[in-house]
């Protein structure tokens, strides 16, 4: 066999790509949220300290329904003006070992030693913090202290970019100050012109408050404090109507991905709202109705009404203003968050994963009971609104036991109704009930739901 001449094809990364290009794929608000992610992971790690000598980032967060205030001792403080942005926290600090070996890598190597122990939490891809810092400005400093060590770090981004010999950055170990608490402070200066202008806008502060309230709602609900320029972030509250015929659905199940466990928790029902509920013809893309998708307790998709959460997909009805008032929540949790269906920007989902496709079918089943109720509500809104006013709000986190969704019958919506009766083998009816998401459904309920399924998908599309 003759020798074949080969030549090297360069596949070299360039610093400018990371500084100037990948930063274009993320908004300024999302950058700040990425920096908050690091603090949240620190708090999660601090509440689950590793054995002496072991390095870990953060274990899987507790279920939303655990009812624990595990983050009550932790505060994340974001401050900014036209000249700088800083994020400071008391969330345990960054161990020097993690700072040197992992935190500033551009991406994580799953084959690296100890990497399996450092990839959990919500800051998982090894790109968010660097992308955020480069998006914001051209100089950043970090000061951090843990129980065991401390360091400072100053990076001139332009000088680092000009050094073609190494990608490494430098930090300086410092003595641990016994009088100081464990903490991290990240400060960005030499802000880019557009960033400086945006940070001086009151509108940006308002958007960031809303984004943090939504994205970190589960952590805030478990006691975490986040402040934006001194203003405390109030968590977005997930609550459903209960009583007077209403009951929110709650399911918990496990899916295996590549032999590893992913816990999935799902709620759905009529949302509890302050004031008057919307009419069936009021359409508002910015409304809070729709699906919320969480990965390790971080909201990555909010109030979604698109095919990504099943609406208008595979003969399922598209979102319609008639469904106003419906809220569904699905939360994925894993000690191996690479298995979860989120993207690198953590503000969207990868809908093509097997894990998410299986879960989405359950989401569609969960929505059907409310779709049925919405038709009755449209026919007699006065009676429906009376029942809704009489029902009481219940927080999603207070609903911890498995239960099916229930909605009340609406008076005056059965005029001209007829009974349909037929017989089917008991075993087949049980299988249909299971496919509808509730093996305990009565035969009457199975008949009503299957008729509704056909009507919605074949007649009233």
N, C-alpha and C positions, 0 to 999 in steps of 0.2 A: 504494500500500500504506500503510495507516494506521500511525501510530506505536503501539508497544506499550509500555505502562508496565511497567517492571521495578523490582524492589527488591533490595537487597543481602541475601543470606542469609549470616549470619555462620558461619564455619567456623574459628573462632579456637582454637588450642591453649591449654591452661591448665596452668600449672606444677604445680598440685596433682594433676592427673591422673598426671603422671610421678612425683611424689613418693609419692603414697598409693595409686595404683591398679595401675600396671604392676608394682609391686614385689610384688603379691600372687600373681603367676603364677610365682614362682621361690622355691626353697627357700634357706635360709641357706647350706647347703653349696655350692649352685650359684652363689651370689653370690661366695663366696670363689674358686671355680674360675674365674669370669669375670675376677676380678682377676689370677689367675695367668695367664690367657690373654694379658693385656697384656704381662706379663713374658716369656712364651714368644715372642710376636711380636717383642719387642725383641731377644731372643737370636738369633732367626732372621734378623732384619734385620741384626744386628751381624756375623753370619757371612757375609753377602752385602752388603758395603757398597756403596751406590750411587755413581755417578760424582759428582764434586764439583759441588755446586749442584743436584743432583736430590734430590727427597724421595720416599722409598718407605717402606712399612711392612714387609712381609715377603714373600719369594718363596715359592713352593710348597715344602713340606718335601720332603726326599729320600725315596725309597721306603723302606719298612720293611726291605727285604732288602738295602739298600745296605751295611750293616755298618759304618757310620761313627760315630765318637764326636764328632760335630760340636758337641755341647752340653756337652762335658766341662768347659769353663772357666766355666760359668754356674751360679749358685746363686740360688734364690728362697727367702726366709725369711719365714714367716708366724708372727706372734706375736699372742696375744690373751689377754685376761682379762675380767673383768666391766666394766671401764671403757674399754677401747679395743681396736682391732684394727689391725695394721699389716702391710703387705706390702713388703718391701725386696728389691732385687735388684741384681746387677751386670751387667745384660743390655743395656748400651749407652745407657740413658737415653732420654728423649723429646725429640726436637728441638723447639725453640720453634715453628718453623713448623708442625709437625704439631699441637702443643698448641693453638696459636691458631686454626688453620684447620679442624681435623678432629676431634681427639680428644674434644672436649666437645660436638660437635654431637649433636642428638637424631635419630639416623639419618644415613645417608650419602646424599649426592646424587650419583648415578652420572654426572650431566651436568656436575658442577662441574669446573673446570680442575684437571688433575693427579689427579683422583679415580681414574682407571683405574690409576694407579701407586701408589695408597695403599689399595687395597681388599683386598689379598691377606693371607694368614695365617689365623689362627683367630678373631681378634677382628674380625669383619667387618661387623656390622650397625649399629654406631654407637650401641648402646643398652646393652650389657652393663655397662660400667664405671659409667655414671651410675646405672643401675638398682641395681647392687650397693651403691654408696655411699649412695643414698637408703634402701635397705632396712636398712642397718646403723645409721645414726645421723644426727645433725643438724649435724655439723661435720666437715669433713675438710681435711687439708693434704697438699700434694704438694711434694716436693723432687726435682729431677732435674738431672742433668748429663750431657751428651754430650761428645764430643771438642771440639766447637766452641762450645757455649753451655750455659747453666745458668739455672734459674729456680726460684722458690718460688711457691706458690699456697695461699691460705687461703680457704675458703668456709664461711660461716655459712648453712646451708640455709634456715633460717626467714627470715633477712634477704633472701636472694636471692628466695625465694618471694613476699615482700611487695612487692618492686619490680615494679610493673606496666609500667614503661616499657621495660625491656630484658630479654632472656634471656641477655645476655652475662655472663661471669665475668671476673675480672681475675687476671693473674699478674704477677710482678715479676722481670724479668731480673736475674741475678746474675753476678758475675765467675766465670770458670772457675777452679777451684782445681786448680793443676797437681799438687798432692800427693794429690788425691782421684781415685779411679777413676770411670769412667762408671757411673752408678747411677740408681735411682729408689726413693723411699720414699713410700708412701701410708699415711697414718694417719687413722683414723676415731675420733672421740670423740663425746661426748654421745649414747651408744648408746641406742636405743630400749629400753624396759623388758624386752620379751620377748627381744630380742637379747642384752642383758646377762645375763639369766638363762641363756640357752642357751649362751653362750660360757663360762660358769663351770662347765659340766657336763663331766665326763670323757667321757661318752658322745658328746658332739659332737666332741671331739677325735679319738676313735676312728673315728667315721663319716667325718670329713674326711680322715684318713690313708688310709682304705680308698678313698674316692672319688678322691683324688688319685692313688693307686697305679693305679687302674683307668683313669681318664680320661687321664692323661698317661703311660701305660705306654710308648708308643713313644718319647717324648722322654726319659724316664728311661733307657730302654734305650740311647739314643744319648748318654748321659753326663750329662744334666741332673741337678742336685741340687735337691730340694725338701725343706725342713724345716718341720715344724709344731710350734711350741713346743719347738724343739730336737731333736725326733725326726725322723730322716731317713726319708723316704718310700721304701719298697722297691717297685719296680715289680711289677705283676702280670705273671707270666711266661706267655707263650703258647708251649707246647711240645706236640709230637705224638710218638706212638710211631713208631719206624722200625726196620726189621729184623725177621727172623722172620716175614716175610709182610706186615708193615705198611709203608705208605708214604703220607705225606700228599700231598694234591693241592695243586698250586700253578699258578695261571694269571695271566697278565698280558694285558690287552687295553685298547684305546682306544675311547672313545665320543665322538662329536661332539655338542655341545649348542649350538645357535645359532651353528654354525660354529666353535666353540672346542673345544679338546681337554680331555678329562677322562681321566686315567689311572686304571685300575682294577686292583687286585691282590687275588687271592683265595687263601686257604688253607682246607683242610678235612681232617678226619681224626679218628682216635682220639686223644684228648687224653692226654698223659703226666701222671700224677698221682702225688703222694707217697702212699705207703701203699696200702691196698686200694681197688680201683675199686668203684663202686657196683653193687648188684644191679639187675636189670631191673624190680623192683617198687617200688623206693625213689623216691618222688616228693618233690622239694624245689624250690619255686619260687626259693629263694635259691641254688641250686646254680650252679656256674660253667659248666654245659653250655649249648649253644645257639649263637646267632650274635652276633658282635661286629661292629658297623658303625663305621668310622672315616671322618672327613672331615678331610683335611689332617693326618692322623696323630693327631687328637683322637678318643678313643672317645666316640661320641654314643649308642650303644645297646649294652648289655652283657648277655650270657647270655640273649638273647631267644628265647622259645619260642612266639611268637604269630604271627598272620597277617601282622604287619608284615614278618617275615622268611620268609614263605612257608608256615609250618606251618598245615595245615588250609585252605589257600587253593587254589581251582581244582582240586579233587579230589586235592590233595596231602595225605598223612596229617597229622593233628594230632600235635603233640608228645605223646610217650608216655614214661613212665619207662623203657621198654625201650631208648630211645635214649640213656640216660645214658652219658656218656663221649664224646659227640660234641661237637666244637667247630668252628665255622666262623668265618673272619675275612674281611671284605671291606672294602677300603680305597679310598676315592675321593680323588684328588688333582688339584688344578687351580690354575693361576695366577689364575683367576677364580672364587673360592670361592662367589660368589653362585649359581653353577651347581650346586653340590653339594646333596644332599638333606637338609640339616639345618634345624632350626627355630631361632628366635631364642634360645631357652634352651639350645640345643646339648646337650640331653639326650634328644633324640628325632629321628626322621627324618620327612620329608615323603614318605610312601609313594606319593603320586599323581604324582610327577614321572616323565616318560618315562624319564629316566636310571635311576632306581631300579627302575622296573617291569621294564626290560630286564635289569638286573643280578639282580633277584630270581629270574627264571627260571633263570639260571645257578646261583644258590644252591640252588635246588631240585634241579637235576641233580646238583650236588656232593654233596648229602646222601644220595642214593639208595644209593650203595655201602655207606655205613655202616648204612643201614636194613636192607639185605640181611644184612650181618654181624650186626646186632643180633638178628635172628631165629635165626641159627645159635648165637649166644652164649647166648640164652635156652634153647635146646634142650640145650646141653651147657656150662654155665657153668664147670665145672672145667677142661675142656680149653682153653676160651677164655682163662680167667684165667692159665693156664700160659703160653700164647703171649704174653700181655700183659706178664707178669713178665719174660720173656726178651727182649722188645724194649727198645730203648734210647730215651731221650728225645732229641729234636732240636728246637732252638728254631725258631720260625717264621721268624725273620730269617735263619737259616742256610740255609733252603731258598729258593734264588734262581732255579733253573732250572725251566722248565715241566715238570710231571710229573703223571700221573694218580694217583688214590687207589687203593691196594691194601689188601686185608685178607686174612688167612690163612684157608684152609679149616679148619673146626673138625671134628676127628675125631668120628665117631659121630653125625653129623647128616645122613648120606645114606642111612640104613637105609630100605629100602622105596622108594628112588628109582628112577625110570625115565628112560630117554633119550627125548628128543623130537627128531625130525629132520624137516626140511622144506627145500625149496629156494626161494630168492628171487633175483631179478636182482641181480648184484653191485653195480650202481650204486645200487639202492634200499637195499641193506644198508649201503653206504658213507654214504649220506645219513642213515640212522638212527643210525649210529655218531657222525656229526658232531652230530646233534641230542642225543645222549646226553652230549655234551661231550668226547668223545675219538675223533677220526677214525681213530686207530690200533687201535681195538678189533678183536679177531678176530671172525669170524662167530659162533663159539661164544659169545663173551662178549656179543655183540649179542643173540643168541637168549635167553641167560639173563637179561639185564637187561630185555628187553622183556617176558618172562614175569613177572619180578618186578614190573615196573611195573603190569601188568594185575592181578596177584594182590593187591598192596598197595592199589590204588585201587578195585578192583571186588569183591574177595572178602573180604579181611582188614581192612576199614575199621572 
